Amino acid sequence: MIADKTLTKDQRFCADMLAEWAGGYHHLPKIKICGQGVETNFYGDLSTFDYDRLTRLVLLAHRDFVRIQLKSSGPGLVKIIAHRRRPKKDGDCIWDYHPSLDDLISKAAEMKS
């Protein structure tokens, strides 16, 4: 873990969210600063049901307004990049905000129809 003094408030927020997702900082691989956010290299399964890490990551991202990006990071590794955003306001550009859990539920209802 990076020393608290080197992380901004938003970076700390993202790191804490990833630690919650991982089941604590002791289960989270090393966090690195990535612009205004953080990144970590994850080794393991990312799925939507059995070992539902992917679903939990998406739900936490929408709950906390954190943009998550997944990238290839080497054999068996996925880089998880997290940047804090805020709830949408009128006139916002897409890179300023993140949809809420309610927005996600509405999107799911649209797909069901």
Secondary structure as the mmCIF struct_conf table of DSSP 4:
data_model
#
loop_
_struct_conf.conf_type_id
_struct_conf.id
_struct_conf.beg_label_comp_id
_struct_conf.beg_label_asym_id
_struct_conf.beg_label_seq_id
_struct_conf.end_label_comp_id
_struct_conf.end_label_asym_id
_struct_conf.end_label_seq_id
HELX_RH_3T_P HELX_RH_3T_P1 ASP A 4 THR A 6
BEND BEND1 LEU A 7 LEU A 7
HELX_RH_AL_P HELX_RH_AL_P1 LYS A 9 ALA A 22
TURN_TY1_P TURN_TY1_P1 GLY A 23 GLY A 23
BEND BEND2 GLY A 24 GLY A 24
HELX_RH_3T_P HELX_RH_3T_P2 TYR A 25 HIS A 27
BEND BEND3 LEU A 28 LEU A 28
HELX_LH_PP_P HELX_LH_PP_P1 PRO A 29 ILE A 31
STRN STRN1 LYS A 32 CYS A 34
TURN_TY1_P TURN_TY1_P2 GLY A 35 GLN A 36
STRN STRN2 GLY A 37 TYR A 43
BEND BEND4 GLY A 44 GLY A 44
BEND BEND5 THR A 48 PHE A 49
TURN_TY1_P TURN_TY1_P3 ASP A 50 TYR A 51
HELX_RH_AL_P HELX_RH_AL_P2 ARG A 53 ASP A 64
TURN_TY1_P TURN_TY1_P4 PHE A 65 PHE A 65
STRN STRN3 VAL A 66 SER A 72
BEND BEND6 GLY A 74 GLY A 74
TURN_TY1_P TURN_TY1_P5 PRO A 75 GLY A 76
STRN STRN4 LEU A 77 ARG A 84
STRN STRN5 ARG A 86 ARG A 86
TURN_TY1_P TURN_TY1_P6 ASP A 90 GLY A 91
TURN_TY1_P TURN_TY1_P7 ILE A 94 ASP A 96
STRN STRN6 TYR A 97 TYR A 97
HELX_RH_AL_P HELX_RH_AL_P3 LEU A 101 LYS A 112
#
